[in-house]
Amino acid sequence: MNFENMPELHWKFGYFIILGIMATIAIAITMIIIFKKKKWF
C-alpha cells in the first residue's frame, strides 16, 4: 500500500483530526435524519 502519500500520517495529530471530522459529519447526518423523521426540520 502507498502510505507515503497520506498526509494525515505525517501530521502530529493528523489521525485524530481526521477521526474528529468524520465523527462530526456522522453526527450531523444522524441529527438531520432524526429531525426530518420528527418533522422538526
CHARMM internal coordinates of N, CA and C (Angstrom, degrees):
IC EDIT
DIST 1 N 1 CA 1.4532
DIST 1 CA 1 C 1.5255
ANGL 1 N 1 CA 1 C 109.03
DIST 1 C 2 N 1.3074
ANGL 1 CA 1 C 2 N 115.26
DIHE 1 N 1 CA 1 C 2 N 155.86
DIST 2 N 2 CA 1.4565
ANGL 1 C 2 N 2 CA 121.02
DIHE 1 CA 1 C 2 N 2 CA -174.00
DIST 2 CA 2 C 1.5318
ANGL 2 N 2 CA 2 C 109.84
DIHE 1 C 2 N 2 CA 2 C -100.04
DIST 2 C 3 N 1.3352
ANGL 2 CA 2 C 3 N 116.72
DIHE 2 N 2 CA 2 C 3 N 82.00
DIST 3 N 3 CA 1.4555
ANGL 2 C 3 N 3 CA 120.73
DIHE 2 CA 2 C 3 N 3 CA -178.23
DIST 3 CA 3 C 1.5236
ANGL 3 N 3 CA 3 C 112.79
DIHE 2 C 3 N 3 CA 3 C -83.97
DIST 3 C 4 N 1.3155
ANGL 3 CA 3 C 4 N 118.32
DIHE 3 N 3 CA 3 C 4 N -8.15
DIST 4 N 4 CA 1.4681
ANGL 3 C 4 N 4 CA 120.39
DIHE 3 CA 3 C 4 N 4 CA -179.01
DIST 4 CA 4 C 1.5212
ANGL 4 N 4 CA 4 C 111.95
DIHE 3 C 4 N 4 CA 4 C -71.57
DIST 4 C 5 N 1.3252
ANGL 4 CA 4 C 5 N 117.68
DIHE 4 N 4 CA 4 C 5 N -24.79
DIST 5 N 5 CA 1.4621
ANGL 4 C 5 N 5 CA 120.96
DIHE 4 CA 4 C 5 N 5 CA -176.63
DIST 5 CA 5 C 1.5247
ANGL 5 N 5 CA 5 C 112.75
DIHE 4 C 5 N 5 CA 5 C -99.56
DIST 5 C 6 N 1.3162
ANGL 5 CA 5 C 6 N 117.63
DIHE 5 N 5 CA 5 C 6 N 19.57
DIST 6 N 6 CA 1.4633
ANGL 5 C 6 N 6 CA 121.29
DIHE 5 CA 5 C 6 N 6 CA 176.17
DIST 6 CA 6 C 1.5278
ANGL 6 N 6 CA 6 C 107.90
DIHE 5 C 6 N 6 CA 6 C -103.95
DIST 6 C 7 N 1.3359
ANGL 6 CA 6 C 7 N 118.20
DIHE 6 N 6 CA 6 C 7 N 98.86
DIST 7 N 7 CA 1.4687
ANGL 6 C 7 N 7 CA 120.27
DIHE 6 CA 6 C 7 N 7 CA -172.61
DIST 7 CA 7 C 1.5221
ANGL 7 N 7 CA 7 C 113.83
DIHE 6 C 7 N 7 CA 7 C -62.85
DIST 7 C 8 N 1.3501
ANGL 7 CA 7 C 8 N 118.17
DIHE 7 N 7 CA 7 C 8 N -30.13
DIST 8 N 8 CA 1.4685
ANGL 7 C 8 N 8 CA 118.19
DIHE 7 CA 7 C 8 N 8 CA -177.61
DIST 8 CA 8 C 1.5201
ANGL 8 N 8 CA 8 C 112.38
DIHE 7 C 8 N 8 CA 8 C -65.52
DIST 8 C 9 N 1.3265
ANGL 8 CA 8 C 9 N 118.36
DIHE 8 N 8 CA 8 C 9 N -19.61
DIST 9 N 9 CA 1.4622
ANGL 8 C 9 N 9 CA 120.41
DIHE 8 CA 8 C 9 N 9 CA 178.09
DIST 9 CA 9 C 1.5263
ANGL 9 N 9 CA 9 C 111.97
DIHE 8 C 9 N 9 CA 9 C -77.58
DIST 9 C 10 N 1.3275
ANGL 9 CA 9 C 10 N 117.60
DIHE 9 N 9 CA 9 C 10 N -17.71
DIST 10 N 10 CA 1.4607
ANGL 9 C 10 N 10 CA 121.40
DIHE 9 CA 9 C 10 N 10 CA -179.48
DIST 10 CA 10 C 1.5344
ANGL 10 N 10 CA 10 C 112.34
DIHE 9 C 10 N 10 CA 10 C -95.12
DIST 10 C 11 N 1.3452
ANGL 10 CA 10 C 11 N 117.20
DIHE 10 N 10 CA 10 C 11 N -11.33
DIST 11 N 11 CA 1.4530
ANGL 10 C 11 N 11 CA 120.54
DIHE 10 CA 10 C 11 N 11 CA 178.08
DIST 11 CA 11 C 1.5275
ANGL 11 N 11 CA 11 C 109.64
DIHE 10 C 11 N 11 CA 11 C -83.22
DIST 11 C 12 N 1.3140
ANGL 11 CA 11 C 12 N 116.44
DIHE 11 N 11 CA 11 C 12 N 155.86
DIST 12 N 12 CA 1.4663
ANGL 11 C 12 N 12 CA 119.98
DIHE 11 CA 11 C 12 N 12 CA -177.18
DIST 12 CA 12 C 1.5324
ANGL 12 N 12 CA 12 C 111.87
DIHE 11 C 12 N 12 CA 12 C -63.64
DIST 12 C 13 N 1.3229
ANGL 12 CA 12 C 13 N 116.88
DIHE 12 N 12 CA 12 C 13 N -49.00
DIST 13 N 13 CA 1.4634
ANGL 12 C 13 N 13 CA 121.06
DIHE 12 CA 12 C 13 N 13 CA 179.26
DIST 13 CA 13 C 1.5243
ANGL 13 N 13 CA 13 C 110.82
DIHE 12 C 13 N 13 CA 13 C -117.25
DIST 13 C 14 N 1.3070
ANGL 13 CA 13 C 14 N 117.33
DIHE 13 N 13 CA 13 C 14 N 30.95
DIST 14 N 14 CA 1.4600
ANGL 13 C 14 N 14 CA 122.14
DIHE 13 CA 13 C 14 N 14 CA -174.64
DIST 14 CA 14 C 1.5132
ANGL 14 N 14 CA 14 C 113.89
DIHE 13 C 14 N 14 CA 14 C -59.99
DIST 14 C 15 N 1.3291
ANGL 14 CA 14 C 15 N 116.85
DIHE 14 N 14 CA 14 C 15 N -43.85
DIST 15 N 15 CA 1.4608
ANGL 14 C 15 N 15 CA 119.92
DIHE 14 CA 14 C 15 N 15 CA -178.24
DIST 15 CA 15 C 1.5252
ANGL 15 N 15 CA 15 C 110.53
DIHE 14 C 15 N 15 CA 15 C -62.03
DIST 15 C 16 N 1.3371
ANGL 15 CA 15 C 16 N 117.50
DIHE 15 N 15 CA 15 C 16 N -42.97
DIST 16 N 16 CA 1.4646
ANGL 15 C 16 N 16 CA 120.78
DIHE 15 CA 15 C 16 N 16 CA -177.99
DIST 16 CA 16 C 1.5290
ANGL 16 N 16 CA 16 C 111.46
DIHE 15 C 16 N 16 CA 16 C -71.54
DIST 16 C 17 N 1.3397
ANGL 16 CA 16 C 17 N 117.18
DIHE 16 N 16 CA 16 C 17 N -32.08
DIST 17 N 17 CA 1.4659
ANGL 16 C 17 N 17 CA 120.22
DIHE 16 CA 16 C 17 N 17 CA 176.72
DIST 17 CA 17 C 1.5224
ANGL 17 N 17 CA 17 C 110.14
DIHE 16 C 17 N 17 CA 17 C -65.34
DIST 17 C 18 N 1.3280
ANGL 17 CA 17 C 18 N 116.90
DIHE 17 N 17 CA 17 C 18 N -47.34
DIST 18 N 18 CA 1.4627
ANGL 17 C 18 N 18 CA 120.93
DIHE 17 CA 17 C 18 N 18 CA 179.19
DIST 18 CA 18 C 1.5270
ANGL 18 N 18 CA 18 C 110.23
DIHE 17 C 18 N 18 CA 18 C -63.32
DIST 18 C 19 N 1.3269
ANGL 18 CA 18 C 19 N 117.37
DIHE 18 N 18 CA 18 C 19 N -41.42
DIST 19 N 19 CA 1.4613
ANGL 18 C 19 N 19 CA 121.42
DIHE 18 CA 18 C 19 N 19 CA 178.73
DIST 19 CA 19 C 1.5292
ANGL 19 N 19 CA 19 C 110.77
DIHE 18 C 19 N 19 CA 19 C -62.50
DIST 19 C 20 N 1.3285
ANGL 19 CA 19 C 20 N 117.11
DIHE 19 N 19 CA 19 C 20 N -40.84
DIST 20 N 20 CA 1.4602
ANGL 19 C 20 N 20 CA 121.18
DIHE 19 CA 19 C 20 N 20 CA 178.23
DIST 20 CA 20 C 1.5175
ANGL 20 N 20 CA 20 C 112.65
DIHE 19 C 20 N 20 CA 20 C -65.53
DIST 20 C 21 N 1.3299
ANGL 20 CA 20 C 21 N 116.62
DIHE 20 N 20 CA 20 C 21 N -40.25
DIST 21 N 21 CA 1.4666
ANGL 20 C 21 N 21 CA 120.64
DIHE 20 CA 20 C 21 N 21 CA 178.08
DIST 21 CA 21 C 1.5255
ANGL 21 N 21 CA 21 C 110.22
DIHE 20 C 21 N 21 CA 21 C -63.92
DIST 21 C 22 N 1.3308
ANGL 21 CA 21 C 22 N 116.89
DIHE 21 N 21 CA 21 C 22 N -43.96
DIST 22 N 22 CA 1.4651
ANGL 21 C 22 N 22 CA 120.22
DIHE 21 CA 21 C 22 N 22 CA 179.70
DIST 22 CA 22 C 1.5266
ANGL 22 N 22 CA 22 C 111.07
DIHE 21 C 22 N 22 CA 22 C -64.75
DIST 22 C 23 N 1.3265
ANGL 22 CA 22 C 23 N 117.82
DIHE 22 N 22 CA 22 C 23 N -39.09
DIST 23 N 23 CA 1.4651
ANGL 22 C 23 N 23 CA 121.04
DIHE 22 CA 22 C 23 N 23 CA 178.67
DIST 23 CA 23 C 1.5268
ANGL 23 N 23 CA 23 C 110.76
DIHE 22 C 23 N 23 CA 23 C -66.25
DIST 23 C 24 N 1.3297
ANGL 23 CA 23 C 24 N 117.15
DIHE 23 N 23 CA 23 C 24 N -40.19
DIST 24 N 24 CA 1.4628
ANGL 23 C 24 N 24 CA 121.15
DIHE 23 CA 23 C 24 N 24 CA 178.68
DIST 24 CA 24 C 1.5210
ANGL 24 N 24 CA 24 C 111.16
DIHE 23 C 24 N 24 CA 24 C -62.71
DIST 24 C 25 N 1.3219
ANGL 24 CA 24 C 25 N 116.95
DIHE 24 N 24 CA 24 C 25 N -43.34
DIST 25 N 25 CA 1.4640
ANGL 24 C 25 N 25 CA 121.09
DIHE 24 CA 24 C 25 N 25 CA 178.68
DIST 25 CA 25 C 1.5257
ANGL 25 N 25 CA 25 C 110.44
DIHE 24 C 25 N 25 CA 25 C -64.89
DIST 25 C 26 N 1.3333
ANGL 25 CA 25 C 26 N 117.36
DIHE 25 N 25 CA 25 C 26 N -41.80
DIST 26 N 26 CA 1.4645
ANGL 25 C 26 N 26 CA 120.87
DIHE 25 CA 25 C 26 N 26 CA 179.55
DIST 26 CA 26 C 1.5276
ANGL 26 N 26 CA 26 C 111.01
DIHE 25 C 26 N 26 CA 26 C -63.60
DIST 26 C 27 N 1.3220
ANGL 26 CA 26 C 27 N 117.54
DIHE 26 N 26 CA 26 C 27 N -41.42
DIST 27 N 27 CA 1.4661
ANGL 26 C 27 N 27 CA 121.10
DIHE 26 CA 26 C 27 N 27 CA 178.85
DIST 27 CA 27 C 1.5242
ANGL 27 N 27 CA 27 C 110.43
DIHE 26 C 27 N 27 CA 27 C -65.49
DIST 27 C 28 N 1.3236
ANGL 27 CA 27 C 28 N 117.39
DIHE 27 N 27 CA 27 C 28 N -41.82
DIST 28 N 28 CA 1.4646
ANGL 27 C 28 N 28 CA 120.97
DIHE 27 CA 27 C 28 N 28 CA 179.96
DIST 28 CA 28 C 1.5292
ANGL 28 N 28 CA 28 C 110.94
DIHE 27 C 28 N 28 CA 28 C -63.44
DIST 28 C 29 N 1.3205
ANGL 28 CA 28 C 29 N 117.47
DIHE 28 N 28 CA 28 C 29 N -43.58
DIST 29 N 29 CA 1.4659
ANGL 28 C 29 N 29 CA 120.73
DIHE 28 CA 28 C 29 N 29 CA 179.44
DIST 29 CA 29 C 1.5283
ANGL 29 N 29 CA 29 C 110.35
DIHE 28 C 29 N 29 CA 29 C -64.76
DIST 29 C 30 N 1.3294
ANGL 29 CA 29 C 30 N 116.88
DIHE 29 N 29 CA 29 C 30 N -41.53
DIST 30 N 30 CA 1.4657
ANGL 29 C 30 N 30 CA 120.80
DIHE 29 CA 29 C 30 N 30 CA 178.53
DIST 30 CA 30 C 1.5231
ANGL 30 N 30 CA 30 C 110.86
DIHE 29 C 30 N 30 CA 30 C -62.81
DIST 30 C 31 N 1.3258
ANGL 30 CA 30 C 31 N 117.48
DIHE 30 N 30 CA 30 C 31 N -42.22
DIST 31 N 31 CA 1.4643
ANGL 30 C 31 N 31 CA 120.51
DIHE 30 CA 30 C 31 N 31 CA 179.14
DIST 31 CA 31 C 1.5208
ANGL 31 N 31 CA 31 C 111.36
DIHE 30 C 31 N 31 CA 31 C -64.53
DIST 31 C 32 N 1.3230
ANGL 31 CA 31 C 32 N 117.72
DIHE 31 N 31 CA 31 C 32 N -40.74
DIST 32 N 32 CA 1.4661
ANGL 31 C 32 N 32 CA 120.63
DIHE 31 CA 31 C 32 N 32 CA 178.68
DIST 32 CA 32 C 1.5210
ANGL 32 N 32 CA 32 C 110.42
DIHE 31 C 32 N 32 CA 32 C -62.65
DIST 32 C 33 N 1.3334
ANGL 32 CA 32 C 33 N 117.32
DIHE 32 N 32 CA 32 C 33 N -42.95
DIST 33 N 33 CA 1.4673
ANGL 32 C 33 N 33 CA 120.66
DIHE 32 CA 32 C 33 N 33 CA 179.35
DIST 33 CA 33 C 1.5269
ANGL 33 N 33 CA 33 C 110.67
DIHE 32 C 33 N 33 CA 33 C -63.00
DIST 33 C 34 N 1.3296
ANGL 33 CA 33 C 34 N 117.04
DIHE 33 N 33 CA 33 C 34 N -45.08
DIST 34 N 34 CA 1.4665
ANGL 33 C 34 N 34 CA 120.41
DIHE 33 CA 33 C 34 N 34 CA -179.78
DIST 34 CA 34 C 1.5225
ANGL 34 N 34 CA 34 C 110.55
DIHE 33 C 34 N 34 CA 34 C -64.56
DIST 34 C 35 N 1.3301
ANGL 34 CA 34 C 35 N 117.40
DIHE 34 N 34 CA 34 C 35 N -43.71
DIST 35 N 35 CA 1.4630
ANGL 34 C 35 N 35 CA 120.31
DIHE 34 CA 34 C 35 N 35 CA -179.47
DIST 35 CA 35 C 1.5190
ANGL 35 N 35 CA 35 C 111.38
DIHE 34 C 35 N 35 CA 35 C -63.90
DIST 35 C 36 N 1.3280
ANGL 35 CA 35 C 36 N 117.87
DIHE 35 N 35 CA 35 C 36 N -38.12
DIST 36 N 36 CA 1.4639
ANGL 35 C 36 N 36 CA 119.74
DIHE 35 CA 35 C 36 N 36 CA 179.31
DIST 36 CA 36 C 1.5242
ANGL 36 N 36 CA 36 C 110.90
DIHE 35 C 36 N 36 CA 36 C -68.83
DIST 36 C 37 N 1.3386
ANGL 36 CA 36 C 37 N 118.34
DIHE 36 N 36 CA 36 C 37 N -35.45
DIST 37 N 37 CA 1.4651
ANGL 36 C 37 N 37 CA 120.73
DIHE 36 CA 36 C 37 N 37 CA 178.04
DIST 37 CA 37 C 1.5241
ANGL 37 N 37 CA 37 C 111.33
DIHE 36 C 37 N 37 CA 37 C -67.83
DIST 37 C 38 N 1.3350
ANGL 37 CA 37 C 38 N 117.51
DIHE 37 N 37 CA 37 C 38 N -32.94
DIST 38 N 38 CA 1.4615
ANGL 37 C 38 N 38 CA 121.15
DIHE 37 CA 37 C 38 N 38 CA -179.75
DIST 38 CA 38 C 1.5294
ANGL 38 N 38 CA 38 C 111.84
DIHE 37 C 38 N 38 CA 38 C -90.08
DIST 38 C 39 N 1.3228
ANGL 38 CA 38 C 39 N 116.79
DIHE 38 N 38 CA 38 C 39 N 2.76
DIST 39 N 39 CA 1.4746
ANGL 38 C 39 N 39 CA 123.57
DIHE 38 CA 38 C 39 N 39 CA 179.75
DIST 39 CA 39 C 1.5257
ANGL 39 N 39 CA 39 C 112.09
DIHE 38 C 39 N 39 CA 39 C 61.27
DIST 39 C 40 N 1.3272
ANGL 39 CA 39 C 40 N 116.76
DIHE 39 N 39 CA 39 C 40 N 32.44
DIST 40 N 40 CA 1.4574
ANGL 39 C 40 N 40 CA 121.05
DIHE 39 CA 39 C 40 N 40 CA 176.31
DIST 40 CA 40 C 1.5173
ANGL 40 N 40 CA 40 C 111.43
DIHE 39 C 40 N 40 CA 40 C -90.86
DIST 40 C 41 N 1.3114
ANGL 40 CA 40 C 41 N 116.63
DIHE 40 N 40 CA 40 C 41 N -12.68
DIST 41 N 41 CA 1.4673
ANGL 40 C 41 N 41 CA 120.20
DIHE 40 CA 40 C 41 N 41 CA -171.79
DIST 41 CA 41 C 1.4973
ANGL 41 N 41 CA 41 C 109.57
DIHE 40 C 41 N 41 CA 41 C -131.71
END
COOR INIT
IC SEED 1 N 1 CA 1 C
IC BUILD
